[in-house]
Amino acid sequence: MFPFFRYYLFFFYLLSSVFLFSSVFPATTPLDFTTATAAFDASNNYVWRNFARFLDAGKGSEVTGMSELKKYLNRFGYLPVSPENNFSDFVDDQFVSALILYQKRLGLSVTGKLDSETIASIMSPRCGMSDLIKINDATTSTIHSTRRYAFFNGQPRWIRGSTLTYALSPDYTIEYLTSSEIRNVVRRSFSRWSAVIPLNFTESLDYESSDIRIGFYQGDHGDGEAFDGVLGVLAHAFSPENGRLHLDAAERWAVDFEKEKSKVAVDLESVVTHEIGHVLGLAHSAVKEAVMYPSLSPRGKKVELRMDDVEGVQALYGSNPNFKLDSFLESEKSTNTGSSNTTNFFSFFFFSLFFFIFVWF
């Protein structure tokens, strides 16, 4: 994600963590600037104020920085490059159309404006894959329902057998997590998908010949999808049968939030589970609770497949004979606790509160 947005994200997150999540993040835990320097510079907190100029910007207006928003929408598939669209700072028809499509695709309120909900979504750390690929059996130009799983163009899937091998790169890794910790996370992530489809995943020590190859990379790493540092694009993967799954080594990856205190820590298991969905052929879902939704908050955790994820991957591969729908639905229901809904509500409430405080004071 562009640095312009990363500054906002971290400042908002810092404020909300102080007032909202004090019971989750102890007050005695200091802010980890070692891993946050690329995301936030105390001397640049004025950028938060400047974001107010985007709020409800109307068509025909000119707003400094609008070109960066256009580049963001272009990167994730909403705003095509054309001679008429030169990524200026004007709020033009193409931008409004792209914004409406963005809101529809990600299950937001469709206002056609940069409202606080849409800005919060844009600021969120996310997967680097494009959102607009193929929506079920309809192309992106004929979307009738956005709250569904999605596929890559051509609906590719693995056809080489019922068992796929995976391996962790011996060269592209991170030092502060042990090999055992990373391997356990990856194994659990694969097991969630194999529990619902008739595919098995086996770890291999031969990285080069494995079907699925996983590694941590910095910046431009040669695949045309450069990473951008802390709390921007977290990871990306490629459709079947490519097998590449790349994680941004600049992130502060966590396997246990009890041990990892960084405010910008990202749950490794949540991201790996999401990216495996891409490796299997799923694109992004518009269901916010689904694993395949494109964004994940710092210190957030989303590892359990939801019905939308299951329906999508089973549409590609069929169902695991041992999969019990009733048991799965009961388990899914138990995870929909009132506390998680309350947290989501107050997260948005505090975002709006702080946003308008900085606008008017």
C-alpha positions as CSV (number, residue, x, y, z in Angstrom):
1,M,0.0,0.0,0.0
2,F,1.2,3.5,-0.7
3,P,3.0,5.2,2.3
4,F,0.4,7.9,2.2
5,F,-2.2,5.5,3.5
6,R,0.2,3.6,5.9
7,Y,0.6,6.8,8.0
8,Y,-3.1,7.0,8.5
9,L,-3.6,3.4,9.3
10,F,-1.1,3.4,12.1
11,F,-2.2,6.6,13.7
12,F,-5.8,5.5,13.7
13,Y,-4.7,2.1,15.1
14,L,-2.6,3.7,17.8
15,L,-5.5,5.9,19.0
16,S,-8.1,3.1,18.9
17,S,-5.8,0.7,20.7
18,V,-5.4,3.1,23.6
19,F,-9.1,3.8,24.2
20,L,-10.8,0.6,22.9
21,F,-8.4,-2.3,23.4
22,S,-6.8,-1.5,26.7
23,S,-8.1,-4.8,28.1
24,V,-6.5,-6.7,25.2
25,F,-3.2,-4.8,25.0
26,P,-1.9,-4.0,28.5
27,A,-1.2,-0.3,29.1
28,T,2.3,-1.2,30.3
29,T,3.2,-2.5,26.9
30,P,5.3,0.1,25.1
31,L,4.8,0.9,21.4
32,D,7.2,-1.1,19.3
33,F,8.8,1.5,17.1
34,T,11.4,-1.0,15.9
35,T,8.8,-2.7,13.7
36,A,6.7,0.4,13.1
37,T,9.1,3.0,11.7
38,A,8.0,2.3,8.1
39,A,4.4,2.7,9.0
40,F,4.5,5.8,11.3
41,D,6.7,8.7,11.9
42,A,5.6,10.9,14.9
43,S,6.6,14.0,12.9
44,N,4.2,13.1,10.2
45,N,1.0,12.7,12.1
46,Y,-0.3,15.8,10.4
47,V,-1.2,13.5,7.5
48,W,-4.2,12.3,9.5
49,R,-5.6,15.8,9.3
50,N,-5.1,16.0,5.6
51,F,-7.2,12.9,5.1
52,A,-10.2,14.9,6.1
53,R,-10.1,16.7,2.8
54,F,-11.2,13.5,1.1
55,L,-14.3,13.0,3.1
56,D,-17.4,13.2,0.8
57,A,-15.4,14.9,-1.9
58,G,-17.9,15.5,-4.7
59,K,-17.5,14.9,-8.4
60,G,-15.7,17.7,-10.2
61,S,-13.7,18.8,-7.2
62,E,-9.9,18.7,-7.1
63,V,-8.3,17.3,-3.9
64,T,-4.5,17.0,-3.4
65,G,-3.6,13.4,-3.1
66,M,-6.6,12.1,-5.0
67,S,-4.2,10.7,-7.6
68,E,-2.8,8.3,-5.0
69,L,-6.3,7.0,-4.2
70,K,-6.8,6.4,-8.0
71,K,-3.5,4.4,-8.1
72,Y,-4.8,2.3,-5.1
73,L,-8.1,1.5,-6.9
74,N,-6.1,0.7,-10.1
75,R,-3.8,-1.7,-8.3
76,F,-6.7,-3.8,-7.0
77,G,-8.6,-3.9,-10.2
78,Y,-11.2,-1.2,-9.9
79,L,-9.9,1.6,-12.1
80,P,-8.4,0.7,-15.4
81,V,-5.7,2.7,-17.1
82,S,-6.9,4.6,-20.1
83,P,-6.0,7.8,-22.1
84,E,-8.9,9.5,-20.4
85,N,-7.7,8.4,-16.9
86,N,-4.3,10.0,-16.1
87,F,-4.7,9.6,-12.3
88,S,-5.1,13.4,-11.7
89,D,-6.4,14.9,-8.5
90,F,-9.8,15.5,-9.9
91,V,-12.8,13.5,-8.7
92,D,-14.0,12.4,-12.1
93,D,-16.7,10.0,-13.4
94,Q,-14.2,7.1,-13.7
95,F,-13.2,7.5,-10.1
96,V,-16.8,7.6,-8.9
97,S,-17.6,4.5,-10.9
98,A,-14.5,2.7,-9.5
99,L,-15.5,3.8,-6.0
100,I,-19.0,2.4,-6.3
101,L,-17.6,-0.9,-7.6
102,Y,-15.2,-1.0,-4.7
103,Q,-18.0,-0.4,-2.2
104,K,-20.2,-3.1,-3.8
105,R,-17.4,-5.7,-4.1
106,L,-16.3,-5.3,-0.4
107,G,-19.8,-5.2,1.1
108,L,-19.7,-1.6,2.1
109,S,-22.5,1.0,2.0
110,V,-22.8,2.1,-1.7
111,T,-22.6,5.8,-1.5
112,G,-20.3,6.7,-4.4
113,K,-18.4,8.9,-1.9
114,L,-15.3,8.6,0.3
115,D,-17.3,8.2,3.5
116,S,-15.6,7.2,6.7
117,E,-16.4,3.5,6.2
118,T,-14.8,3.4,2.8
119,I,-11.7,5.3,4.0
120,A,-11.3,2.9,6.9
121,S,-11.4,0.0,4.4
122,I,-8.8,1.6,2.1
123,M,-6.5,2.2,5.1
124,S,-6.7,-1.5,6.2
125,P,-3.7,-3.8,5.6
126,R,-4.6,-6.3,3.0
127,C,-3.7,-9.0,0.5
128,G,-2.0,-7.9,-2.6
129,M,-4.2,-9.8,-5.0
130,S,-6.7,-7.9,-7.2
131,D,-10.3,-8.0,-5.9
132,L,-12.0,-8.1,-9.3
133,I,-11.2,-11.3,-11.1
134,K,-14.3,-13.5,-11.5
135,I,-17.4,-13.5,-9.4
136,N,-18.9,-17.0,-9.4
137,D,-20.4,-17.6,-12.9
138,A,-20.5,-13.9,-13.8
139,T,-17.9,-11.5,-15.0
140,T,-17.0,-8.4,-13.0
141,S,-19.1,-6.3,-15.3
142,T,-22.3,-8.2,-14.5
143,I,-22.2,-8.5,-10.8
144,H,-25.6,-9.1,-9.3
145,S,-24.6,-10.1,-5.8
146,T,-21.3,-9.1,-4.1
147,R,-21.6,-11.2,-0.9
148,R,-20.2,-14.4,-2.4
149,Y,-17.0,-16.2,-2.9
150,A,-15.1,-15.7,-6.2
151,F,-12.8,-17.5,-8.6
152,F,-9.9,-16.5,-10.8
153,N,-10.6,-16.1,-14.5
154,G,-11.1,-19.4,-16.1
155,Q,-11.8,-21.0,-12.7
156,P,-8.4,-22.8,-12.5
157,R,-7.9,-25.6,-10.0
158,W,-5.3,-28.3,-9.2
159,I,-5.8,-31.4,-11.3
160,R,-2.5,-33.3,-10.9
161,G,-3.7,-35.5,-8.0
162,S,-5.3,-35.8,-4.6
163,T,-2.1,-35.0,-2.7
164,L,-0.1,-31.8,-3.1
165,T,3.3,-31.1,-1.7
166,Y,4.4,-27.8,-0.1
167,A,7.7,-26.5,1.2
168,L,9.1,-23.5,3.0
169,S,12.0,-21.6,1.3
170,P,15.3,-22.4,3.1
171,D,16.6,-19.0,1.9
172,Y,13.7,-16.6,2.1
173,T,12.6,-16.7,5.7
174,I,12.5,-14.6,8.9
175,E,14.9,-15.0,11.9
176,Y,12.7,-14.1,14.9
177,L,10.3,-17.0,14.5
178,T,11.7,-20.5,14.7
179,S,11.4,-23.0,11.8
180,S,9.2,-25.2,14.0
181,E,6.8,-22.3,14.8
182,I,6.4,-21.4,11.1
183,R,6.0,-25.0,10.0
184,N,3.3,-25.6,12.6
185,V,1.3,-22.6,11.5
186,V,1.5,-23.6,7.8
187,R,0.5,-27.2,8.6
188,R,-2.6,-26.0,10.6
189,S,-3.5,-23.7,7.8
190,F,-3.4,-26.4,5.1
191,S,-5.4,-28.8,7.4
192,R,-8.3,-26.4,7.5
193,W,-8.7,-26.5,3.8
194,S,-8.1,-30.3,3.5
195,A,-10.8,-30.9,6.1
196,V,-13.5,-29.6,3.7
197,I,-12.2,-30.8,0.3
198,P,-10.7,-34.2,-1.0
199,L,-7.2,-32.8,-1.2
200,N,-4.2,-33.7,1.1
201,F,-1.2,-31.6,1.7
202,T,2.2,-33.0,2.6
203,E,5.3,-31.1,3.6
204,S,8.4,-31.6,1.4
205,L,12.0,-30.9,2.0
206,D,12.6,-30.4,-1.7
207,Y,11.6,-26.7,-2.2
208,E,12.2,-26.5,-5.9
209,S,10.1,-29.5,-6.9
210,S,7.2,-28.9,-4.5
211,D,3.8,-28.0,-5.8
212,I,3.4,-25.1,-3.4
213,R,6.4,-22.9,-2.4
214,I,6.2,-20.5,0.5
215,G,8.7,-17.8,1.4
216,F,9.2,-14.4,3.0
217,Y,10.3,-11.7,0.6
218,Q,11.3,-8.0,0.7
219,G,10.3,-5.2,-1.7
220,D,10.7,-6.0,-5.4
221,H,11.4,-9.8,-5.4
222,G,11.1,-10.5,-9.1
223,D,7.4,-11.6,-9.6
224,G,6.0,-8.2,-10.7
225,E,4.2,-7.7,-7.3
226,A,6.6,-5.8,-5.1
227,F,6.0,-5.6,-1.4
228,D,5.7,-2.2,0.2
229,G,6.8,-2.5,3.9
230,V,5.0,-2.5,7.2
231,L,1.1,-2.6,7.2
232,G,0.6,-2.2,3.5
233,V,0.2,-5.3,1.3
234,L,0.8,-8.3,3.6
235,A,1.2,-11.1,1.2
236,H,0.1,-12.5,-2.2
237,A,-0.2,-15.8,-4.0
238,F,-0.9,-17.0,-7.5
239,S,-3.7,-19.1,-9.0
240,P,-3.4,-22.9,-9.8
241,E,-1.2,-24.5,-10.7
242,N,1.5,-21.9,-10.1
243,G,2.0,-22.7,-6.4
244,R,3.9,-19.5,-5.3
245,L,2.9,-18.0,-1.9
246,H,4.8,-15.0,-0.8
247,L,4.7,-13.1,2.5
248,D,6.1,-9.6,3.1
249,A,9.2,-10.1,5.3
250,A,8.9,-6.4,6.4
251,E,5.8,-7.2,8.5
252,R,6.1,-8.1,12.2
253,W,4.7,-11.7,11.9
254,A,3.2,-13.2,15.0
255,V,2.3,-16.8,16.0
256,D,1.3,-15.9,19.6
257,F,0.0,-12.5,20.6
258,E,0.7,-13.3,24.2
259,K,4.4,-13.2,23.4
260,E,4.4,-10.7,20.5
261,K,3.5,-7.3,21.9
262,S,4.1,-5.1,18.8
263,K,1.1,-3.0,17.9
264,V,1.7,-3.7,14.3
265,A,2.0,-7.4,14.6
266,V,0.2,-9.5,11.9
267,D,-1.1,-13.0,12.6
268,L,0.8,-15.3,10.4
269,E,-1.7,-18.1,10.5
270,S,-4.6,-15.9,9.3
271,V,-2.6,-14.6,6.4
272,V,-1.3,-18.1,5.3
273,T,-4.8,-19.6,5.5
274,H,-6.0,-16.8,3.3
275,E,-3.2,-17.1,0.8
276,I,-3.7,-20.9,0.5
277,G,-7.2,-20.1,-0.6
278,H,-5.7,-18.2,-3.5
279,V,-3.3,-21.1,-4.2
280,L,-6.3,-23.4,-4.5
281,G,-8.2,-21.1,-6.9
282,L,-10.3,-18.8,-4.7
283,A,-10.3,-15.0,-5.3
284,H,-11.5,-12.5,-2.7
285,S,-14.8,-12.8,-1.0
286,A,-17.1,-9.8,-0.2
287,V,-18.2,-11.5,3.0
288,K,-16.3,-9.6,5.7
289,E,-16.3,-12.6,8.1
290,A,-14.8,-15.0,5.5
291,V,-11.2,-16.0,5.5
292,M,-11.0,-14.9,1.8
293,Y,-12.0,-11.2,2.6
294,P,-9.0,-9.2,1.4
295,S,-8.1,-7.2,4.6
296,L,-6.9,-8.0,8.1
297,S,-6.4,-5.6,11.0
298,P,-3.1,-5.5,12.9
299,R,-3.3,-8.0,15.8
300,G,-6.5,-9.4,14.2
301,K,-7.0,-13.1,13.9
302,K,-9.2,-14.8,11.3
303,V,-8.3,-18.5,10.8
304,E,-11.5,-20.5,10.8
305,L,-13.2,-21.1,7.5
306,R,-16.7,-19.7,7.1
307,M,-19.5,-21.1,5.0
308,D,-18.7,-18.8,2.2
309,D,-15.1,-20.1,2.1
310,V,-16.3,-23.7,2.2
311,E,-18.9,-23.3,-0.5
312,G,-16.3,-21.6,-2.8
313,V,-13.6,-24.2,-2.4
314,Q,-16.0,-27.1,-2.6
315,A,-17.4,-25.7,-5.9
316,L,-13.9,-26.2,-7.3
317,Y,-13.0,-29.6,-5.7
318,G,-16.0,-31.2,-4.2
319,S,-16.5,-32.1,-0.6
320,N,-14.3,-34.1,1.7
321,P,-16.2,-37.4,2.4
322,N,-15.6,-36.8,6.1
323,F,-16.9,-33.3,6.1
324,K,-20.1,-32.9,8.2
325,L,-22.1,-29.8,7.2
326,D,-24.2,-29.8,10.3
327,S,-21.2,-29.9,12.6
328,F,-19.5,-27.2,10.6
329,L,-22.6,-24.9,10.8
330,E,-22.9,-25.5,14.5
331,S,-19.2,-24.6,15.0
332,E,-19.6,-21.5,12.8
333,K,-22.6,-20.4,14.8
334,S,-20.6,-20.7,18.0
335,T,-18.0,-18.3,16.7
336,N,-20.5,-15.5,16.0
337,T,-20.4,-14.2,19.5
338,G,-21.9,-11.0,20.7
339,S,-18.4,-9.8,21.8
340,S,-17.0,-9.9,18.3
341,N,-19.9,-7.9,16.9
342,T,-19.5,-5.4,19.7
343,T,-15.8,-5.1,19.0
344,N,-16.6,-4.4,15.3
345,F,-19.2,-1.8,16.2
346,F,-16.9,0.1,18.6
347,S,-14.0,-0.1,16.3
348,F,-16.0,1.7,13.6
349,F,-17.4,4.1,16.2
350,F,-14.0,5.1,17.5
351,F,-12.7,5.5,13.9
352,S,-15.6,7.9,13.2
353,L,-15.2,9.7,16.5
354,F,-11.4,10.4,16.0
355,F,-11.9,11.2,12.4
356,F,-14.3,14.0,13.1
357,I,-12.3,15.2,16.1
358,F,-9.4,15.8,13.8
359,V,-11.6,17.3,11.1
360,W,-13.1,20.0,13.4
361,F,-10.6,20.7,16.1
